[in-house]
Amino acid sequence: MGDIIIDVDSKGVAELTSATPFFIIRAGGIIVLKIIAEFFVKPESTDAAMKLAKELVTKTQKEQGCIAYNLFADNENDSHIVIIEEWHSQEVLDMHSASDHFLQLVPAIAALCEKDPSVRTFTKIV
């Protein structure tokens, strides 16, 4: 049995080169970005914000170049929701930020918040 080698190009496009249950991912020269977006939702708007956030996650996870896009709720405060994202490159992150669903859903979620969302970007070192 050979390894599945997935070569990922600068746009996050993967190409399969063999068949087996073991995966090796080569991301030659690709910068992996992690985004942590925090939303501090008004308590009375938590259900509405969570519904919008779930829609955002579902649509975003299908985007080219998205490594991970997950929604979390704070264990001590369910109106504090966090989206943790991973992207193959700044280019695909920029495409995500310009997508119709992002431009529609993120401002709608932010409108339900007590304060501006916090968005931090990290670059993978090791």
C-alpha positions as CSV (number, residue, x, y, z in Angstrom):
1,M,0.0,0.0,0.0
2,G,1.3,3.4,-0.9
3,D,0.8,6.7,0.9
4,I,-1.7,9.2,-0.3
5,I,0.3,12.3,-1.1
6,I,-1.7,15.5,-1.3
7,D,0.2,18.3,-2.9
8,V,-1.5,21.6,-2.0
9,D,-0.9,24.5,-4.3
10,S,-0.9,28.2,-3.4
11,K,-4.7,28.4,-3.8
12,G,-5.3,25.5,-1.5
13,V,-6.1,23.0,-4.3
14,A,-5.2,19.5,-3.4
15,E,-4.3,16.8,-5.8
16,L,-4.5,13.1,-4.9
17,T,-1.6,11.0,-6.2
18,S,-2.2,7.5,-4.6
19,A,-4.7,5.4,-2.6
20,T,-4.5,4.3,1.0
21,P,-6.0,5.3,4.4
22,F,-2.7,7.1,5.4
23,F,-2.4,10.7,4.4
24,I,0.7,12.9,4.0
25,I,0.0,16.5,3.3
26,R,2.7,18.5,1.6
27,A,2.0,22.2,1.7
28,G,5.2,23.3,0.0
29,G,5.8,26.9,0.9
30,I,2.2,27.6,1.9
31,I,1.6,29.9,4.8
32,V,-0.9,28.5,7.2
33,L,-3.0,31.2,8.9
34,K,-5.1,30.7,12.0
35,I,-7.8,33.2,12.8
36,I,-9.6,33.5,16.1
37,A,-12.8,35.5,15.9
38,E,-14.7,36.2,19.1
39,F,-18.2,37.5,19.3
40,F,-19.7,38.8,22.6
41,V,-23.4,38.5,21.8
42,K,-26.2,40.2,23.8
43,P,-27.6,37.4,26.0
44,E,-31.1,37.9,24.5
45,S,-29.6,37.4,21.0
46,T,-27.6,34.3,21.5
47,D,-29.9,31.9,19.7
48,A,-30.2,34.2,16.7
49,A,-26.4,34.7,16.6
50,M,-25.7,31.0,16.9
51,K,-28.1,30.2,14.0
52,L,-26.2,32.8,11.8
53,A,-22.8,31.5,12.9
54,K,-23.8,27.9,12.1
55,E,-24.8,28.9,8.6
56,L,-21.5,30.8,8.2
57,V,-19.5,27.7,9.3
58,T,-21.5,25.3,7.0
59,K,-20.9,27.5,4.0
60,T,-17.3,28.4,4.8
61,Q,-16.2,24.8,5.3
62,K,-17.0,24.1,1.6
63,E,-14.6,26.9,0.5
64,Q,-11.4,26.1,-1.4
65,G,-8.4,26.6,0.8
66,C,-10.3,26.3,4.1
67,I,-8.4,23.9,6.3
68,A,-10.7,24.2,9.3
69,Y,-13.6,26.5,10.3
70,N,-15.2,25.6,13.6
71,L,-17.7,27.2,16.0
72,F,-17.2,27.1,19.8
73,A,-19.3,28.4,22.8
74,D,-17.6,29.5,26.0
75,N,-18.3,26.9,28.7
76,E,-18.9,29.7,31.3
77,N,-20.8,32.1,29.0
78,D,-22.8,30.8,26.1
79,S,-23.2,34.3,24.6
80,H,-19.5,34.4,24.0
81,I,-19.0,32.5,20.8
82,V,-15.7,31.9,19.0
83,I,-14.9,30.8,15.4
84,I,-11.4,29.3,15.0
85,E,-10.3,29.1,11.4
86,E,-7.3,27.8,9.4
87,W,-6.5,28.9,5.9
88,H,-3.8,27.8,3.4
89,S,-2.9,31.3,2.4
90,Q,-3.7,35.0,2.7
91,E,-5.1,34.8,-0.8
92,V,-7.8,32.2,0.1
93,L,-8.5,34.1,3.3
94,D,-9.1,37.3,1.3
95,M,-11.4,35.3,-1.0
96,H,-13.4,34.1,2.0
97,S,-13.6,37.6,3.4
98,A,-15.1,38.8,0.1
99,S,-17.6,35.9,-0.3
100,D,-21.3,36.7,-0.3
101,H,-22.0,34.6,2.8
102,F,-19.3,36.3,4.8
103,L,-20.4,39.8,3.7
104,Q,-24.0,39.0,4.7
105,L,-23.6,36.9,7.8
106,V,-20.7,38.4,9.7
107,P,-22.2,41.9,9.9
108,A,-25.5,40.3,10.9
109,I,-23.8,38.5,13.8
110,A,-21.8,41.6,14.8
111,A,-25.1,43.6,15.0
112,L,-26.3,41.2,17.7
113,C,-23.1,41.8,19.8
114,E,-22.6,43.9,22.9
115,K,-19.3,45.1,21.5
116,D,-17.2,44.9,18.4
117,P,-16.0,41.4,17.5
118,S,-12.3,40.6,18.2
119,V,-10.4,39.1,15.3
120,R,-6.8,38.0,15.6
121,T,-4.6,36.4,13.0
122,F,-1.7,34.0,13.7
123,T,0.8,32.5,11.3
124,K,2.0,29.0,11.8
125,I,5.6,28.8,12.8
126,V,6.2,25.1,13.4
